[in-house]
Amino acid sequence: MLDHTWFEEMEGKIPHGEVRTRFAPSPTGYMHVGNLRTALYTWCIARHEGGKFLLRIEDTDQSRQVEGAVEIIYRTLRECGLDHDEGPDLGGPVAPYVQTERRDTYLPYAQLLVERGCAYYCFCEKSESEEDSGVFERADDPCRELPREEVERRLAAGEPYVIRQKIPHEGSTTFHDEIYGDITAPNADLDDQVLIKRDGLPTYNFANVVDDHLMGITHVVRGSEYLSSAPKYNLLYEGFGWEIPKYVHCSPVMRDAHNKMSKRHGDPSYEDLIAEGYLTEAVVNYVALLGWAPAGEREIYSIRELAGEFDLHRISKSPAIFDKEKLTYFNAEYIKALSPEAFAALAEPWIRQAVKDERYDAALIAAILQQRTEKLSDIPGKLDFFDTLPEYDTALFVHKKSKCDEQVALSMLREMSVRFRDIPWTEEAIHGALTGAAEELGCKNATVMWPVRIAVAGKAVTPGGAVEICHILGRDETLRRMAVAMEKLQ
């Protein structure tokens, strides 16, 4: 006989009267974009409603666990600003928040379903993968209608078993989703899924129902791939006599019109995107718009602004396509909006990948990069001329728009090599020397600046102009590089 006072004690711990959402990842490695979006929407619902956001680790599938994955989850949530109110690290009124630490909770609830005729003991030999998937032909299961006396005899004899949900053969089950509306599934299409495996651990499908109830979860956000499982969840809730939470099923994030994003196919995780030089704030902002639309035309939102604007009914049923170019646009906008000091701090490690020479001030280099950088990983490739002047052809000095050819370039470099020797080495003084020479010589500013730029950088496309590059290089290196150019041109 089950001890029903135990169930009463468990039910007595459930928080009531507030919106409570949960992010419940499995510790199986990286945080993919779809997972991050689920966490973000779940957090936004809780914060928009002034409720609680919980973190729960669903680790019942021990075979798929990856060492360090839990730390990746913590770090990603922390970096993205998705602060949780309860979780394994913080505790809370319904602790513990790790499923394997709750393993003693699930068997009694499965046995309660057996007692109520909503589940049954199955002694048939099945592989572990079949147990995990729950796939089983009910017509072939001789255990579904075993007499109670035989079940008790086999249990007493220590026969291994699983506990399966007992789905009605007839009728249908309807559930309501906040995005998709009412959906009805014939019960004949539902399998008798495993609730408790032979090792005593619950399957994902059972544990998350029990935990969501005991943790007082009011809104369940998950991918639309779980729509087909929702009828079975509802039958579990009905078997227990529990209130069903609001379901929010989100359409998939796609690589293109036909394929879901997948790490196996080279699609990036959150950590991959950060390693590629995207800012966390830009990634979060962009991911929020993968399937959710704000009320107006605005696109750029801080994390707190997203929570204030978030209306779950504006989540789309249509799949969202992950567009790297659009993310790059968001990232460039975020970079431009940074303070110079904040950008310099972010950019310095990337700058030093290319500019090892400590004589060259990283903050000055950052200043010429900020408005020209789409993602941080672009930075090293823009700066390869600082440490070492590249080999270049004198044809680079020819620029029709600047009215410059090789002879003009040689003349201008000779002029500036003299003028640069006696000025203060500031951007203002360098600029004044260049424009002053152009005025005195009766030519365009570009006619003077172009050859200097080619001489000091050895390339036509640079993140800054002649003034900024000369200033960063310093007087001696600038004059040395100009002398190299004049020798090439003579």
N, C-alpha and C positions, 0 to 999 in steps of 0.2 A: 504493500500500500504506500502511496505517496504521502509525504508529510505536507499537508496543505498550508500549515502555518508558515513553512519556509517560503512558499509563494507569496503569502500575504506580506511577509517581511520584505521581500524583493520589490513588490509593487509599492510598498510604502515609501521607498527611497526615490521614486520617480518625481523629478521636478515638474511642476505644472504652472500654467499662467504666463508663459513667455515663449516667443519664437526661439526654437533651438534647431540648429543645423549642424551637420557633421561632414568633415572630409575624412574618408576612410580608405586610404591607399594600402596596397599590399607592398611590402618591402622587397620589391623585385628588381631594383636597379634605378635607372635614371627617371627623372620626372618629364614625361613627354608632354607635348603641347595640350593634348586633350585633357590630361590629368590636371594640368595647371589651370585650364579653363574651368573645369569642374570645381576645383578648390576656390577659384576666384568668384564664380557665381554663388557658390554656397556661402562664402564669406560675405558677399555683398547683400544677400538676402537677410542674413543675421544682422549686419550692421544697419541696413536700411530700416529694419523693423525694431532696432534697439534691443535685439536678442542676444543669444549666446552662440558662439562658433566653437565646435568641438573638433579635436583631432583624435582619431581612433586608428590604431594600427591593426590591420586585418592580416594576420600572419598564420592562419590555420593551414595554408598550403605550404608546409615546411620544405617541400622539394624545390620550390621556385625562389626561395629566399636568397638574397645576394648580400654578402657582407658589406656593411657600410651604407646600405640603402636607407636605413632609418635616418641616419645623419644627413643624407642627401635631402630627405623630406623636410627635416627641421630647417636645414640651411636654406632651401628654396623658399619655404613659407616665410622665413625671417627676412630674406633679401627682398621678397616681393611685397612685404608689408602686410601679409595676411596673418595677423596676430590671432592666436586662439585663446579662448577663455578657460578651457579645460583640456586635459590631455595627459599622456604618459609622463611628461616632464613637469607638469603643473599640478597634477592631481585634480580632484573635484568631487562633487557629491555622489557621483555614480562610478567611481573608480573601482577596479582598474580599467585602463583604456587600451590595453593590448589584449587581443582575443585569446592568445594562448594562456594568458594569466587569468582568463575568465572561464577556462575549460570546464570547471565543475558546474557552471551555470547551465549549460546547454542540454545535457542529458536529462535532467529532471523535466525540462520543458518539453522535450521530445516524448518522454514517457507520459506526460500529461495529455499530449495529443493522442497517444495510443489509447489511453484510458477513455478518451472522448470519441474514439472511433475515427479519428482524422489521420492516423498514422499506424504503421504496423512494423513488427520485427520481421526482417528478411534474413534467412539463413543460407540463401543460395550463394554459391561461389561466384564472385565477380572480381575482375581486376580492379586495382586501385584507381586507374584512369576512368573506369566505368562508374566507380563510386563517386569520384569527384564530379563527373559530368552529370550524374543522375540519370543517364539514358538507360532505360530498361523497359522492355515490352511487358505491359501489365498482364496481357493475356497469357504470357509464358511464366508468370510468377506464381508458383504454387503456395507461396507464403502469405499472399494477400488475405486469404480467408481461412488461415489455420485456426483450429479450435483453441480457445484460451488455455485449456489444460495442456495441450501439446506444446504451446509456446512456453509456458512456465516450466515444463519438463526439460525442454531443450536449453532454456536459459540456466536452469539449475545444473544441467550437465556441463555447462561452460562452453557451449557451442558458440563460435564467433558469429557475429551478426552485424547488420546495419539496421538503422531505422529509416523507413521510407514514408513519405507523405502519401496519404490515401486519397487520391483524386477521385471525385465522383465520376462514374462512367457516363452519366446522362447530364443533360442540361448544358449551361454555359456560365461563364464568369465574366462580369463586367467590372472594369475599373475606370477611374477618372484620372486623367493626367492634365496638369495645368496648361500644357502646351498643345497636346494632341486631342484633348477632349475625352469623351467616353469611347472606350474600346472594348469590344466583346470578343471573347475567344471560346469556341466550343470546348467543353471539358474533355471530349474525346481526343483533342489534339495535345493535351497536356500529359506529361509522363509522371510517374510516381518517383519524384526526385528523392535522392538520398538526403537525409537530414543529419544523421550521425554516422560517421564512418567506423570501420572496424577498429581503428586506433583510438576511438573515443572522442576524437575531435569532430566538431561540426563542419559541414560544408559551408562555403561562402553564403549560399542562398539562405541557409537556415540561421547562421550566426548573425547575419546583418539584420534580419527581421527581429530576432530576440533582443539584440543590442539596441536597435533603434527604439524599440518599445521601452526597454528598461532605462534608457538614457533620455527619454522624453523628447525624442526627435520629432519635430513638427513638419519639416520639409525635407524630402529626400531628393537630392540632385544627382543624376547619373546619366550615362550615355544612352542613346536610343536603342542600342543593342540589347538593353535589358527590358525593353517593352514586352518582349515575348515571355519574360519570366514574371512580369507583374501579376498576371492572374493567379499564379501559384502563390505569390506573396500574399495576395488578398485572401486566398483560401486559408492560409496560415493565420492571418489576423482574425478572420472570422472564426476559425477553430478555437482560438484562444479567447475570443470575445473582446478583442482590443480595438481601440480606435485606429483607423488607418491614416497614416500621415499624408500630406500633400505630395504627390509625385511630380517631379519636374524632370522630364526626359529631354536631353539635348541632342540635336542632330550631330553627326560625326564631323570631325575636321578632316578635310580631304587634301591630298597632294595635288590632285587635278579632278576633273569632272567624273572620273571613273575609279580612282584609287584612294583608299584611306591613307593617311600618313602612317608610316611604319619605320621604326628604327632599323629594321632588317633591310629596308630599301634605301637607307642613307638619309632619311629625314631627320632633322635636328631635334634634340631634346632641349629643354630650357638651358641646361649647362652648356650644350653645344653653341647655342645662340650667344650666350655671354662670352664664350671663348672666341667667337667670331667677331666680337667687338660691338655687340648690341648692348644698349643700356637696359637695365632691369625695368626701369619705369616705362620705356618705350615698348618693351616686350609685353608687359602687363596691359598697357593701354591698348595695344593692337589685339592681343588675345581676347580682351573683353568684347571687342567688336566682331569677333569670329562667331557670328550667330546671334548677336544681340545688337539692337539698334536704339540709340538714345532718341528722345522725343524731337530734338532739333537737328540742325545741320552740323553742329559742333562735333569735332572728332578727338581733340586733345583733352584728356582728363587726368587729373591726379587720382591716386587710389582712393582718397577720401571723397573726392567729387564723384567718382564712379558709384560709391556706396550711396551717396545722396540721391543720385539720378536713377538708381537701378530699379526697374520695374520688370519682374520676372515674366510678365505676360508679353513683353516685347522680345522675348527669345523666339527665334525663327524655327520653323519646322524644316526648312531647307538646309542641306549640308553646306558647310562653310569651307571655302577653298583658301588654304594657307598661301598667301602671295608674298614671297620674299621681297619683291620690289616695293610693295606697300609698306611692309615692315621697315624697310630701309628708309623710306620717306619719313615715317614716324620718327625713326631714330635720328635722322638729320635734323628734324625740327626740335627734338629734345636737346641735341647737342648745341644747337644755336642758342637755345634758351638758357643754357647754363651760365653761371657767372664765370668770368675769366679764370678765377682762382679754382673753382670747382672743375672746370674743364682741364686746367693744367694738371691738377692732381690725378685725374683719370687718365690723361694722355701720357704722363711721364713714363710709365713702364713701357708703353708702346714706342715712344720716342727713343728711349734708350736701347731698344732692340736694334735700331739703325744707327743712332748717333752715340757712339761709345765715348767720344772725346768730351770730357767733362768741361772743357773750356767753353763749349757751346751751351748757353743757358736754355734749359728745357722750357722754362716759363716763356721766354721770348719766342721759342720755336712754336710752343702751343698757341701763342697769340696769332701767328700767321696761318695756323691750321683750322681754328675753330669754325669759321664760316665756310670752310672748304672740305669738311670731313662729314661723310655720311655714316660711317661706322669706324670704331677705333682701330680695327684691323687694317684699315686703309693707310694708317699713318706711316708705318715703316717704309712702305714702298714709295712714299712721297719724299723721303729724306735721305736717299742713298748718296746724294752728292755732298753731304756735309763732311763726313769723315774722309772721303776720298773723292777728289775731282775725277769724274769719269772721262774716258777717252771720247772725243767728239770731233766731228768734221767741221771745217770752217764754213761749210755751206749753211750751218745754223745761223750764222751772223746775217745772212741775207733775209730781209724782211721788207717786202714792198710797201706795206701799210705804214711802216715806221721810216720809210725812205732810207733804208740802210742796206749797204752791200759790204763786201769785205774791205774795200779801201776806206769807206766811211767809218766802218767799225774800228779799223786800225787807228784812224785819226782821232776818233772819240776816246778810245782807250788811252792813247798817249796824253790827251788833254786831261782826262780825269785822274790819271796816275799822278799828275802833278798837283792838281787841286786837292786830292784826297790826303796829301801828306801833312797839311798844316791846319786842318779843321778839327774841332772837337768831334769825337766819334759818337755822335748821337744820331737818331733817325732824322731829327729836324735839320741838323747840320749837313748830313749826307744828302737829304732831299734838296736842301738849299743849294748845295754845290752842283748837283745835277741840273736842276732847273735854271740856275744862274748861268751855267755853261751854255745851255740851249738858247737862252735869251741873248747872250753875248754873241753866239755863233749864228744867230738868226735861223734856227731850225726847231723842229718839234721836240718836245720833251722826250718822246719815245725814241727819237733818233739817237739820243744820248743814252737813255736808260736800257734800250734793248741790247746793245753790245756788252754793256757792263753786266747785265743779267746773264747772258750766255757765258761770259768769261768766268764769272764766279760760281755758276752752277753747272755748266757744261751740258745743259739741256734746256729745251724750249718751254716745257711745262713745269712750273714749280709752284709750291703752295704760297709763296710770297713774291713780291717784286724785287727789283734791284736794291731798293733802299733797305728793306727788311733783312734781306739775305746778307748784304754787306755789313749791316750793323751786328748781326749775330756772329758772322765769321771773325769780325775784328779787323782793324786796319791792316795788320801785318799779313794775315792770310788773304785778305781781299787784294792787296797790292801784289802779292806773290802770284795769285791766280790770274790777275790781269797781265802780269809779265809773261806768263805761260801763253796766254791768248795772243799777245802781240808777237811773240816768237812764232807761233803757228801762222799768223797772218802775214808776216814779212816774207 
